[in-house]
Amino acid sequence: MPPRKKKSIRSEAYLEVSAQAEEEILEAYSIILGEEEQDFYLHQLIELYDYLKIPSCFTADFKRCIDYYYEFIRPNTELEFDATNVKHYTTLNFIHAFTITGKINKLNMIIDIIDIDKLIRNSNRLLKFRDNFNHIYQSWEMFVTASTISGSSSEINEQFILNYKLGMKELKKIKTDLQLDTDRKTAAVLGDSFLIDMLSLPTTNERGEILNFDFNKPKIGLCVTIKDFAEILGNLGELESTD
């Protein structure tokens, strides 16, 4: 018997860019760019997201990649790309995700000009995270609280919640503490295979492109951050459109 094809849980509505979202992104793009400039550069990206009031927990990984590029990669014109260097690998993927840079042989071939189509596609997600932040945060807080050791509740403040990372061990504890094992309606959905999916789904988008550019994730292994969790909720159809 052939293996059963795995059902995709990606929400098509979540991936759609609404006219309102595109207009908001382009307006911010024009304001940050100004009248005299023709090209929008990578170093202007965080200013754009600050203008759009995107919570920093969703752009902190972007900022680290941008800082690393301008501080360590760009000044070293003879620097060779090292695929085993997590910061090199992650930053280059980030640059490909946002700029007009194509295939390169050397790091000094990077063009740090933003690709407007890529900007709209990536920013569309961030607008949905912003507009649904309360829902994302409250749901994430429930997961974090359920995953922590009893007696440590005094440590669970906003910063702790925003920076928390869930691994398989914590997800299994959540499943038990929230009695998902005994709820017949959720047991089939939230089995161990779903938890594995939950750890792996946020890694890439529908095009196979990396979504989370956190330098620390490869060192820690499979884990879920609040940004990953927002992506999961979006793919499950839990995030309302910006319309």
C-alpha positions as a printed Julia matrix, in Angstrom:
243×3 Matrix{Float64}:
   0.0    0.0    0.0
   1.55   3.35  -1.0
   2.26   5.83   1.81
  -0.51   8.26   2.49
   0.19  11.7    1.07
   0.71  14.24   3.8
  -1.96  16.92   3.82
  -0.69  20.49   3.66
  -1.93  22.76   6.41
  -0.92  25.96   4.64
  -3.79  28.42   4.42
  -4.16  29.9    0.94
  -5.92  32.96   2.38
  -2.95  33.58   4.66
  -0.59  33.79   1.7
  -2.75  36.24  -0.23
  -1.64  39.87  -0.3
  -4.65  42.14   0.12
  -4.9   45.43  -1.75
  -4.91  47.25   1.58
  -1.74  45.52   2.75
   0.09  46.23  -0.53
  -0.96  49.88  -0.4
   0.26  50.24   3.18
   3.62  48.66   2.37
   4.14  50.79  -0.74
   3.18  53.96   1.12
   5.75  53.23   3.84
   8.3   52.34   1.14
   7.78  55.7   -0.58
   7.99  57.67   2.67
  11.21  55.99   3.83
  12.73  56.18   0.34
  12.03  59.9   -0.05
  11.73  61.86  -3.28
  15.42  62.09  -4.17
  16.41  58.44  -3.82
  15.82  55.81  -6.51
  16.83  52.61  -4.72
  15.73  51.23  -1.36
  18.59  49.55   0.51
  18.76  46.73   3.0
  19.83  49.03   5.84
  16.52  50.93   5.49
  14.4   47.85   6.11
  14.11  48.13   9.9
  13.18  51.81   9.58
  10.34  50.75   7.28
   9.12  48.13   9.75
   9.35  50.57  12.63
   7.2   52.96  10.58
   4.69  50.15  10.01
   4.75  49.47  13.78
   5.72  45.8   13.4
   6.49  44.36  16.87
  10.26  43.96  17.2
   9.96  40.27  18.16
   9.12  39.64  14.48
  12.0   41.68  13.04
  14.85  41.11  15.53
  16.29  38.33  13.33
  16.22  40.7   10.34
  18.14  43.34  12.27
  20.83  40.88  13.32
  21.35  39.77   9.71
  21.47  43.36   8.47
  23.96  44.37  11.17
  26.12  41.32  10.45
  26.17  42.04   6.73
  27.2   45.7    7.06
  29.62  45.16   9.96
  31.36  41.92   8.97
  30.6   40.83   5.4
  30.53  44.04   3.35
  33.79  45.53   4.7
  35.71  42.29   3.99
  35.72  42.33   0.19
  37.8   39.14  -0.13
  35.74  37.17   2.36
  34.75  33.72   1.08
  31.33  32.26   1.76
  31.48  29.5    4.37
  28.39  27.28   4.32
  29.35  25.86   7.72
  29.28  29.35   9.25
  25.74  29.78  10.57
  25.88  33.56  10.36
  27.17  33.49   6.77
  24.54  30.97   5.69
  21.63  32.66   7.47
  22.57  36.18   6.38
  22.96  35.14   2.75
  19.53  33.49   2.81
  18.09  36.66   4.31
  19.7   38.76   1.58
  18.28  36.48  -1.12
  14.84  36.74   0.52
  14.73  40.54   0.32
  17.13  41.89  -2.3
  17.73  41.73  -6.04
  20.86  39.63  -5.43
  20.91  36.54  -7.62
  23.34  33.65  -7.66
  26.74  34.72  -6.36
  30.21  33.17  -6.26
  31.69  35.59  -3.76
  30.19  37.6   -0.94
  31.41  40.84  -2.5
  28.93  40.24  -5.36
  25.97  40.93  -3.05
  23.69  43.79  -4.16
  21.93  45.26  -1.13
  19.04  46.84  -3.06
  15.59  45.7   -1.93
  13.4   43.83  -4.41
   9.95  45.43  -4.16
   8.04  42.21  -4.96
   9.95  40.3   -2.3
   9.39  43.15   0.15
   5.63  43.05  -0.38
   5.45  39.27  -0.08
   7.49  39.14   3.13
   5.94  42.25   4.67
   2.42  40.93   4.08
   3.05  38.29   6.75
   4.4   40.85   9.18
   1.32  43.05   8.81
  -0.85  40.07   9.71
   1.35  39.38  12.72
   1.01  43.02  13.77
  -2.76  43.16  13.33
  -3.24  39.89  15.22
  -0.54  40.43  17.84
  -2.83  40.14  20.87
  -4.16  36.8   19.68
  -0.65  35.55  18.87
   0.78  36.71  22.19
  -2.03  35.33  24.34
  -1.96  31.95  22.59
   1.82  31.8   22.81
   1.71  32.78  26.49
  -0.58  29.8   27.16
   1.92  27.46  25.49
   4.89  28.97  27.32
   3.16  28.8   30.7
   2.16  25.18  30.14
   5.7   24.24  29.13
   7.55  25.73  32.1
   8.38  23.89  35.29
   5.93  24.32  38.14
   7.1   26.96  40.59
   8.84  29.15  38.03
   5.79  31.3   37.26
   7.47  34.37  38.82
   9.97  34.32  35.92
   7.25  34.42  33.26
   7.14  38.08  32.31
   6.58  39.64  28.91
  10.25  39.55  27.91
  10.54  35.91  28.98
   7.51  35.01  26.87
   8.69  36.91  23.79
  12.15  35.29  23.91
  11.05  31.75  24.83
  11.85  28.8   22.55
   9.83  25.59  22.58
  11.53  22.28  21.78
  10.03  18.8   21.45
  10.39  18.18  25.2
   8.39  21.32  26.02
   5.76  20.57  23.36
   5.16  17.1   24.79
   4.73  18.65  28.24
   2.22  21.11  26.79
   0.26  18.27  25.2
   0.06  16.49  28.57
  -0.59  19.54  30.77
  -3.37  20.83  28.51
  -4.82  17.28  28.47
  -4.62  17.1   24.71
  -3.81  13.39  25.01
  -7.19  12.67  26.55
  -9.33  14.96  24.41
 -10.59  12.79  21.57
 -11.24  15.77  19.32
  -7.67  17.05  19.59
  -5.72  13.83  20.18
  -5.77  12.88  16.5
  -4.7   16.37  15.51
  -2.1   17.01  18.19
  -0.27  13.71  18.16
   3.51  13.42  18.17
   3.58  13.69  14.37
   1.79  17.05  14.62
   4.32  18.24  17.18
   7.1   17.32  14.78
   5.26  19.23  12.05
   4.94  22.17  14.41
   8.71  22.18  14.84
   9.48  21.9   11.14
   6.69  23.85   9.39
   7.98  27.36  10.11
  11.41  26.55   8.62
  10.43  27.51   5.07
   7.6   29.14   3.15
   5.67  27.73   0.2
   8.64  28.49  -2.07
  11.11  26.66   0.15
  12.6   29.94   1.38
  13.74  30.31   4.98
  11.33  32.3    7.17
  13.18  32.65  10.46
  16.69  34.1   10.3
  17.59  33.62  13.98
  21.31  32.82  14.21
  20.73  30.7   17.33
  18.13  28.31  15.92
  20.58  26.0   14.11
  22.62  25.7   17.32
  19.61  24.86  19.47
  18.03  22.46  16.97
  14.35  22.18  16.13
  12.42  24.71  18.18
   9.52  27.17  17.94
   9.78  30.88  18.68
   6.91  33.36  18.87
   7.64  34.3   15.25
   7.43  30.64  14.2
   4.25  30.29  16.23
   2.7   33.26  14.42
   3.56  31.56  11.12
   1.89  28.36  12.32
  -1.27  30.24  13.3
  -1.29  31.92   9.91
  -0.98  28.63   8.07
  -3.8   27.22  10.19
  -6.01  30.13   9.09
  -6.01  31.69  12.56
  -4.87  35.16  11.53
  -7.39  37.59  10.14
  -6.66  39.54   6.97
  -5.55  43.17   7.16
  -8.68  44.1    5.15
